[in-house]
Each structure stands twice: as structure tokens, then as C-alpha cells.
Amino acid sequence: MSLLDTFLAKIIRNGTLTVTDHKGQVSRVGTPTEGYPDIAIRLADAKVAREVVMKPELGGGEAYMDHRLIVGNDDIMGLLSLLRLNSSWERGGGIEDARWTSRVWGKIAGKLDRWNWNAKSKRNVAHHYDLDDRLYDLFLDENRQYSCGYFTDPANSLDQAQRNKMAHIAAKLDLRPGMRVLDIGCGWGGMAFYLNKHYDVDVVGITLSEEQIKYARADAAKRSVADRVTFELIDYREVTGQFDRIVSVGMFEHVGPPHYHTFFRKCRELMTDDGVMLLHTIGRMGWPGTTDAWASKYIFPGGYAPALSEITDASERQNLIQTDCETWRLHYAYTLRHWYARVMEKRPEIEAIYDARFFRMWQFYLAGCTSAFEHGVLCVYQLQYAKDRRVLPLTRDYMAAAEFKLREA
């Protein structure tokens, strides 16, 4: 049995993985099991096996991008699901390099990578969010929501789930006409436009993406709301003024643990005394961890999904009251399945914009995230904060009432 077979046999017990090496020799690990996929892969050269064993995420991801690790029927989603299913979080598992030196170095490198000072933050944002606009148009919804949708029914369309998400968040903000809202990490402006339209509020959206700010400003002009929905290319640490409400969706993942205290201190400073904040972020169930090396290198440099304890520790130290906490367990998995299907459908267009290697990178990214939300450590947290315990209604009933009205509208 080869070193790769030994490595895979420790991971895959249910379902099967058939491996054909570069010499044409075939081996198989696992046992056919209902609910587990049967996957076949082929290794194009002798180095792939060593790279996968030494650095599973980075080595495997790069070999797939380079078309040196070839998956039968192009089913990278099935391969990564097979691996995660055999080591699901609920059963205490986690697919990590078992070597002590790799674990220690991974933690050290991860901590260094998360020091997101201002200039580095802008570079990290540009790496992912300043990609060609045409790419995002090919797989996102009608409002360009590049974050988790909210599925009141797994059968919801992507557009419906994203509208549900905006209604869910708006309801938690307890908005009233004339309020001033800050949207930290505003993306292409969808949330800002939604809040202005449904609640008659003024919104300031901030981002570090040159492409997003260009798109959002043009859209504001097109909608004739540029006087009430404005966008600034600025780091959250440099914002000034006072806001009745703060919303941040899908941005906290880029803050980095060394800056959590700064983030919440700044938010408290920007909130009026009766202010309310809603933080929506990818998180990890259980204890703090690290971002895998492949994602850090190719997708989200400086990115990290925090444990709830890390968020809570930082917010408590700034005297912010956590007035509500909600954990979304499967909503992002449903969202990613929609994105993945659209990306697969638009493969020729994406390869025309970039190339085949970029497509495989994006495919690996979406498939990996899907398996992590379905079977791994990832989830989404929505946390509501206030400075004053008396600001919000006594019970959560107001959220449901407001959300119902928005959905009806």
C-alpha cells in the first residue's frame, strides 16, 4: 500500500475513493455506504501523491487547479463532500494535517496572516472583490448579494433567499424613517438600497474595493437616490460621525482577531447612545482555529471565520450588550449550492474571462466551502448589539412582525 493509500484509508471509511496513479495502477479505499458518494480520481504525475499527503488542503487544491489531480466526471464537489462526510464536525472530526510541525506552523502563520492593518486590508480586499465584474454577474443574485441567503424553505430560489436575508436583517435593526445607517462592508450596495427603499433611511456604505464603489455609486445615481445612499472608499477605522444603526454583512471575516477589539471599539464610538448594530458573519462552531492554507493563499488572504467566543470576548470588553444571537447552520450550504450550479453552467464564459485554471480554482473554492458548511466547522452568526439595555422592544416579537411586512411588500 502506498503512502497516499495509507493516508486516505485513515480518512475514508464510508463511501469509496478509487485512485489511478500516474502509472495506471488502481487502488481503492473505503466501503460502499448509502448516503456516501463513490468517487474516482487520477493522478497525472508522481508528485501529486506526496503533495496531498504533506499538505492536504494546499497540495490537493493546487494539484486540482493545475489539472494534475483529475476527478471523475469533474465532480470536485463529490470528492470534498466524501472527505468531509467521513470526518464531520458533529462526530468530532476535522480534515487537518496531522503532523505536529504543520499544526504549529499553521497556527503561527495564521496569526501573522490576520494582522490586517489598513494598507494590507485594502490589498486583501482587492485580491478577491476587485475581480472582473462579469464574473460576479454570472453567479450572484439580482441584487449582487455575495453573502449567505436566508432559506425559509430549502426550495427557495437564490433571488428569494437573498431578499429574505435582507428582510431578516432589516427587521432586526428596528429602523424608523430618517435614521442614519452605516453599512460596513457594503459590497455592491444591495443592502443599503434595500434599507433606504423600505424604511426611508439615509445610508452610508463603506468598502475598500475600487470595483464595488464604482458599481455602487453608479447604481445609486441610476436609482436616483445618490443624495440619500452614499458610498465611501474608506477603512472602518477611519470613519467619523454618529449613526443610529450599524449593519455589517460578510465583512467581519476580513477584520482578523488581532483587530476585533478595535472593530468593536470603533463601532461603539460611531453608534448614538440609543444605537443598534447587526453583525452578520461566517463563523466556526466550537473552539478557535485557523484558515486553511489554500484559501488563505488563493481566495481570502487575511481572512478568518471566528469562533463565537472570540467575537463575544471582544464585544464584551467594549461594553456592548449582545441583545440577540442567531446561528444559521445550513443556509450558506444552500446558497453555495446555487452559486456552484450557476458557475458550472457558466463555465465557458468564466474561462473566456480568465482561463481554465481560474475556473478550477473558483470551482474548488465553492465546493470546499459547501462541504465545510454541510459537514465541517463553518456556520453563520447574526449578532445584535446595543449600548443601552432599554433601546429595543422587550421581546423578539417585533422582529417577526417587521419581517412579515417586508416579505409581503
C-alpha positions as CSV (number, residue, x, y, z in Angstrom):
1,M,0.0,0.0,0.0
2,S,1.4,3.4,-1.0
3,L,1.8,6.3,1.4
4,L,-1.2,8.0,-0.2
5,D,-3.4,4.9,0.2
6,T,-2.4,4.7,3.9
7,F,-3.2,8.4,4.3
8,L,-6.6,8.1,2.6
9,A,-7.5,4.9,4.3
10,K,-7.4,6.7,7.7
11,I,-9.9,9.3,6.4
12,I,-12.3,7.4,4.2
13,R,-14.2,4.5,5.8
14,N,-17.6,5.1,4.3
15,G,-18.1,5.6,0.6
16,T,-15.3,4.7,-1.8
17,L,-12.4,6.6,-3.5
18,T,-10.8,4.9,-6.4
19,V,-7.3,6.2,-7.2
20,T,-5.4,5.7,-10.5
21,D,-1.8,6.8,-10.2
22,H,0.4,8.2,-13.0
23,K,1.5,4.7,-13.9
24,G,-2.1,3.5,-14.3
25,Q,-2.1,1.4,-11.1
26,V,-5.5,1.4,-9.4
27,S,-6.3,1.3,-5.7
28,R,-9.4,1.7,-3.7
29,V,-10.2,2.8,-0.1
30,G,-13.5,2.8,1.8
31,T,-16.6,0.8,1.7
32,P,-19.8,1.4,-0.4
33,T,-22.2,3.1,2.0
34,E,-25.7,4.5,1.5
35,G,-25.6,8.3,1.6
36,Y,-21.8,8.5,0.8
37,P,-20.6,9.1,-2.8
38,D,-18.2,6.9,-4.7
39,I,-15.6,9.0,-6.4
40,A,-12.7,8.2,-8.8
41,I,-9.6,10.4,-9.2
42,R,-6.5,10.2,-11.4
43,L,-3.0,11.5,-10.6
44,A,-1.2,13.0,-13.6
45,D,2.3,12.7,-12.1
46,A,4.3,11.2,-9.3
47,K,4.5,14.4,-7.2
48,V,0.7,14.7,-6.6
49,A,0.5,12.0,-4.0
50,R,3.4,13.4,-2.0
51,E,1.9,16.9,-2.1
52,V,-1.5,15.7,-1.0
53,V,-0.1,13.8,1.9
54,M,2.3,16.5,3.1
55,K,-0.2,19.4,2.7
56,P,-3.7,18.1,2.1
57,E,-5.6,21.4,1.5
58,L,-2.8,23.4,-0.2
59,G,-1.3,20.5,-2.1
60,G,-4.6,19.0,-3.1
61,G,-6.1,22.3,-4.1
62,E,-3.1,23.3,-6.2
63,A,-3.0,19.9,-7.9
64,Y,-6.6,20.3,-8.8
65,M,-6.2,23.8,-10.2
66,D,-3.2,22.6,-12.3
67,H,-5.3,19.7,-13.6
68,R,-2.8,17.2,-12.1
69,L,-5.4,15.8,-9.8
70,I,-8.2,14.9,-12.1
71,V,-11.6,14.0,-10.6
72,G,-14.0,11.7,-12.5
73,N,-17.0,13.5,-14.0
74,D,-15.3,16.7,-12.8
75,D,-17.1,16.1,-9.5
76,I,-14.9,18.0,-7.1
77,M,-18.0,18.7,-5.0
78,G,-18.4,15.0,-4.6
79,L,-14.8,14.4,-3.7
80,L,-14.7,17.1,-1.0
81,S,-18.1,16.0,0.3
82,L,-16.8,12.5,0.7
83,L,-13.8,13.7,2.7
84,R,-15.9,15.9,5.0
85,L,-18.6,13.3,5.5
86,N,-16.1,10.9,6.8
87,S,-14.8,13.5,9.3
88,S,-17.9,15.5,10.1
89,W,-17.8,18.1,12.8
90,E,-20.8,16.5,14.6
91,R,-18.7,13.3,15.1
92,G,-15.7,15.3,16.4
93,G,-13.8,15.2,13.1
94,G,-11.8,17.7,11.1
95,I,-9.7,17.2,8.0
96,E,-6.3,18.6,9.0
97,D,-2.7,17.8,8.5
98,A,-1.9,15.5,11.4
99,R,1.8,16.4,11.5
100,W,2.7,18.3,14.7
101,T,5.1,20.7,12.9
102,S,2.4,21.6,10.3
103,R,-0.2,22.3,13.0
104,V,2.2,24.5,15.0
105,W,3.4,26.4,11.9
106,G,-0.1,26.7,10.6
107,K,-1.2,28.5,13.8
108,I,1.8,30.8,13.7
109,A,1.4,31.6,10.0
110,G,-2.4,32.0,10.5
111,K,-1.8,34.6,13.3
112,L,0.7,36.5,11.2
113,D,-1.7,36.5,8.2
114,R,-4.5,38.0,10.3
115,W,-2.7,41.2,11.1
116,N,-4.8,43.3,8.8
117,W,-3.5,46.8,9.1
118,N,-5.1,49.4,6.9
119,A,-2.9,49.1,3.7
120,K,-2.9,45.3,3.9
121,S,-6.7,45.2,4.4
122,K,-7.1,47.1,1.1
123,R,-4.8,44.7,-0.7
124,N,-6.6,41.7,0.7
125,V,-10.0,43.1,-0.4
126,A,-8.7,43.9,-3.9
127,H,-7.4,40.3,-4.3
128,H,-11.0,38.9,-4.2
129,Y,-13.5,41.7,-4.7
130,D,-11.8,43.6,-7.5
131,L,-12.1,40.7,-9.9
132,D,-13.8,41.2,-13.2
133,D,-17.4,42.4,-12.7
134,R,-18.7,40.0,-15.3
135,L,-17.7,37.0,-13.0
136,Y,-20.0,38.1,-10.2
137,D,-22.8,38.8,-12.6
138,L,-22.6,35.2,-13.8
139,F,-23.4,33.5,-10.4
140,L,-24.8,36.1,-7.9
141,D,-28.5,37.0,-7.5
142,E,-30.3,40.0,-8.9
143,N,-29.0,42.3,-6.1
144,R,-25.4,41.0,-6.1
145,Q,-25.6,39.7,-2.6
146,Y,-22.2,38.0,-2.0
147,S,-23.2,36.6,1.4
148,C,-25.4,33.9,2.8
149,G,-29.1,33.8,1.7
150,Y,-31.9,33.0,4.2
151,F,-33.9,30.0,3.1
152,T,-37.3,30.0,4.8
153,D,-37.8,26.9,2.6
154,P,-34.9,24.9,1.0
155,A,-36.8,25.1,-2.2
156,N,-36.5,28.9,-2.3
157,S,-34.8,30.4,-5.4
158,L,-31.5,32.2,-4.8
159,D,-33.1,35.6,-5.5
160,Q,-35.9,34.8,-3.0
161,A,-33.4,33.7,-0.3
162,Q,-31.3,36.9,-0.7
163,R,-34.4,39.0,-0.4
164,N,-35.4,37.0,2.7
165,K,-31.9,37.7,4.1
166,M,-32.2,41.5,3.7
167,A,-35.7,41.4,5.2
168,H,-34.5,39.4,8.2
169,I,-31.6,41.8,8.9
170,A,-33.7,44.9,8.4
171,A,-36.3,43.6,10.8
172,K,-33.6,43.1,13.5
173,L,-32.4,46.7,13.1
174,D,-35.7,48.2,14.3
175,L,-35.5,51.0,11.8
176,R,-37.5,54.2,11.6
177,P,-37.7,56.9,8.9
178,G,-35.0,59.5,9.0
179,M,-32.4,57.3,10.8
180,R,-28.8,57.4,9.7
181,V,-27.3,54.0,8.9
182,L,-23.7,52.9,8.4
183,D,-23.2,49.8,6.3
184,I,-19.7,48.4,7.0
185,G,-18.5,46.3,4.0
186,C,-21.4,47.4,1.8
187,G,-20.4,45.3,-1.2
188,W,-22.2,46.5,-4.4
189,G,-24.8,48.3,-2.4
190,G,-27.8,45.9,-2.3
191,M,-28.4,46.1,1.4
192,A,-28.1,49.9,1.5
193,F,-30.6,50.4,-1.3
194,Y,-33.0,47.9,0.4
195,L,-32.9,49.7,3.7
196,N,-33.4,53.1,2.1
197,K,-36.3,51.9,-0.1
198,H,-38.3,50.1,2.7
199,Y,-37.5,52.4,5.7
200,D,-36.8,55.8,4.3
201,V,-33.4,56.0,6.0
202,D,-30.1,57.6,4.9
203,V,-27.3,55.1,4.4
204,V,-23.6,55.5,4.2
205,G,-21.9,52.4,2.7
206,I,-18.2,51.8,3.1
207,T,-15.9,49.4,1.3
208,L,-12.2,49.0,0.4
209,S,-13.0,47.6,-3.1
210,E,-12.4,50.0,-6.0
211,E,-14.7,48.0,-8.3
212,Q,-17.5,47.8,-5.7
213,I,-17.5,51.5,-5.0
214,K,-17.6,52.3,-8.7
215,Y,-20.6,50.0,-9.3
216,A,-22.5,51.1,-6.1
217,R,-22.2,54.8,-6.9
218,A,-23.3,54.3,-10.5
219,D,-26.3,52.3,-9.2
220,A,-27.2,55.0,-6.7
221,A,-27.3,57.5,-9.5
222,K,-29.4,55.2,-11.7
223,R,-31.9,54.7,-8.8
224,S,-32.0,58.5,-8.2
225,V,-31.0,58.0,-4.5
226,A,-27.4,59.3,-4.6
227,D,-28.4,62.1,-2.2
228,R,-29.5,59.6,0.5
229,V,-27.5,56.5,-0.2
230,T,-23.8,57.3,-0.4
231,F,-20.7,55.2,-0.7
232,E,-17.2,55.8,0.5
233,L,-13.9,54.1,-0.2
234,I,-12.6,54.1,3.4
235,D,-11.4,51.7,6.1
236,Y,-13.8,51.3,9.0
237,R,-11.1,52.6,11.4
238,E,-11.2,56.0,9.6
239,V,-15.0,56.6,9.7
240,T,-16.2,59.6,11.7
241,G,-19.7,60.7,12.7
242,Q,-22.7,59.2,14.5
243,F,-25.1,56.6,13.3
244,D,-28.4,55.4,14.7
245,R,-27.8,51.9,13.2
246,I,-24.8,50.0,12.0
247,V,-25.1,46.9,9.8
248,S,-22.2,44.7,8.7
249,V,-22.7,41.7,6.5
250,G,-19.9,39.4,5.4
251,M,-17.1,41.9,6.3
252,F,-16.1,40.8,9.8
253,E,-14.4,37.7,8.3
254,H,-11.7,40.1,7.0
255,V,-11.1,42.0,10.2
256,G,-8.7,39.5,11.8
257,P,-8.7,38.5,15.6
258,P,-5.9,40.9,16.5
259,H,-8.2,43.8,15.4
260,Y,-11.5,42.6,17.0
261,H,-11.2,44.9,20.0
262,T,-10.5,47.8,17.6
263,F,-13.5,46.9,15.5
264,F,-16.0,46.9,18.3
265,R,-14.4,49.9,20.0
266,K,-14.9,51.8,16.7
267,C,-18.5,50.6,16.3
268,R,-19.4,51.7,19.8
269,E,-17.8,55.1,19.1
270,L,-19.9,55.5,15.9
271,M,-23.2,54.5,17.5
272,T,-25.5,57.0,19.0
273,D,-26.5,56.4,22.7
274,D,-29.7,54.6,21.5
275,G,-27.9,53.0,18.6
276,V,-28.3,49.3,17.5
277,M,-25.9,47.2,15.5
278,L,-26.4,44.0,13.5
279,L,-23.3,41.9,12.7
280,H,-23.6,39.0,10.2
281,T,-20.5,36.9,9.8
282,I,-19.3,33.5,8.8
283,G,-18.2,31.8,12.0
284,R,-16.9,28.4,13.3
285,M,-18.7,26.1,15.6
286,G,-16.7,25.2,18.7
287,W,-13.2,26.5,19.5
288,P,-11.0,29.0,17.6
289,G,-9.0,27.6,14.7
290,T,-7.1,28.6,11.6
291,T,-7.9,29.3,8.0
292,D,-6.6,26.6,5.7
293,A,-3.5,27.4,3.7
294,W,-5.1,27.1,0.2
295,A,-8.0,29.5,1.0
296,S,-5.5,32.0,2.6
297,K,-3.3,31.9,-0.5
298,Y,-5.8,31.9,-3.3
299,I,-9.2,33.2,-2.1
300,F,-9.2,35.3,1.1
301,P,-5.8,36.4,2.2
302,G,-6.0,37.6,5.8
303,G,-9.5,36.0,6.1
304,Y,-10.7,34.1,9.2
305,A,-14.0,32.7,10.4
306,P,-14.2,33.4,14.1
307,A,-15.5,31.2,16.9
308,L,-18.4,32.8,18.8
309,S,-16.2,33.0,21.9
310,E,-13.7,35.3,20.0
311,I,-16.5,37.6,18.9
312,T,-18.1,37.7,22.3
313,D,-14.9,38.4,24.2
314,A,-14.1,41.4,22.1
315,S,-17.6,42.9,22.1
316,E,-18.0,42.4,25.9
317,R,-14.8,44.4,26.5
318,Q,-16.3,47.4,24.8
319,N,-19.5,47.3,27.0
320,L,-21.7,46.4,24.1
321,I,-24.8,44.4,25.1
322,Q,-25.4,41.3,22.9
323,T,-29.1,41.6,22.6
324,D,-29.7,38.7,20.2
325,C,-27.7,35.8,18.8
326,E,-28.8,33.5,16.0
327,T,-26.8,30.6,14.4
328,W,-27.5,29.7,10.8
329,R,-26.4,26.1,10.3
330,L,-27.3,25.2,6.7
331,H,-28.3,28.4,4.9
332,Y,-24.9,29.1,3.5
333,A,-24.7,25.5,2.2
334,Y,-27.9,26.1,0.3
335,T,-26.6,29.4,-1.0
336,L,-23.3,27.8,-2.2
337,R,-25.1,25.0,-3.9
338,H,-26.9,27.6,-6.0
339,W,-23.7,29.5,-6.7
340,Y,-21.9,26.3,-7.7
341,A,-24.6,25.2,-10.1
342,R,-24.5,28.6,-11.8
343,V,-20.7,28.6,-12.0
344,M,-20.8,25.1,-13.6
345,E,-23.4,26.2,-16.1
346,K,-21.4,29.3,-17.0
347,R,-18.0,27.5,-17.3
348,P,-17.3,28.6,-20.9
349,E,-18.0,32.3,-20.1
350,I,-15.8,32.2,-16.9
351,E,-12.9,30.5,-18.8
352,A,-13.3,33.2,-21.5
353,I,-12.9,36.0,-18.9
354,Y,-10.0,34.3,-17.2
355,D,-8.8,30.8,-18.1
356,A,-9.4,27.1,-17.2
357,R,-7.1,27.2,-14.2
358,F,-9.0,30.1,-12.7
359,F,-12.3,28.2,-13.3
360,R,-10.9,25.2,-11.4
361,M,-9.8,27.4,-8.6
362,W,-13.2,29.0,-8.3
363,Q,-14.9,25.6,-8.5
364,F,-12.6,24.2,-5.8
365,Y,-13.4,27.2,-3.6
366,L,-17.2,26.9,-3.8
367,A,-17.1,23.1,-3.5
368,G,-14.8,23.3,-0.4
369,C,-17.0,26.0,1.3
370,T,-20.1,23.9,0.6
371,S,-18.7,20.8,2.2
372,A,-17.4,22.9,5.2
373,F,-20.9,24.3,5.8
374,E,-22.7,20.9,5.3
375,H,-20.3,18.7,7.3
376,G,-17.5,20.8,8.6
377,V,-16.9,23.6,11.2
378,L,-18.5,26.6,9.4
379,C,-21.8,28.3,10.2
380,V,-23.1,31.9,10.1
381,Y,-23.7,34.1,13.2
382,Q,-26.1,37.0,13.4
383,L,-25.4,39.1,16.5
384,Q,-27.3,42.2,17.5
385,Y,-25.8,44.8,19.8
386,A,-26.9,47.8,21.7
387,K,-25.3,50.3,24.1
388,D,-28.4,50.7,26.2
389,R,-30.5,47.8,27.5
390,R,-33.7,49.8,27.2
391,V,-33.4,50.7,23.5
392,L,-35.0,47.7,21.9
393,P,-38.5,46.2,22.5
394,L,-38.7,43.8,25.4
395,T,-39.4,40.7,23.4
396,R,-38.3,39.5,19.9
397,D,-41.8,39.7,18.6
398,Y,-41.1,42.9,16.8
399,M,-38.6,41.2,14.5
400,A,-41.1,38.6,13.2
401,A,-43.8,41.3,12.7
402,A,-41.5,43.6,10.7
403,E,-40.1,40.7,8.7
404,F,-43.6,39.6,7.7
405,K,-44.5,43.0,6.5
406,L,-41.3,43.2,4.4
407,R,-41.9,39.8,2.8
408,E,-45.5,40.8,2.0
409,A,-44.2,44.1,0.4
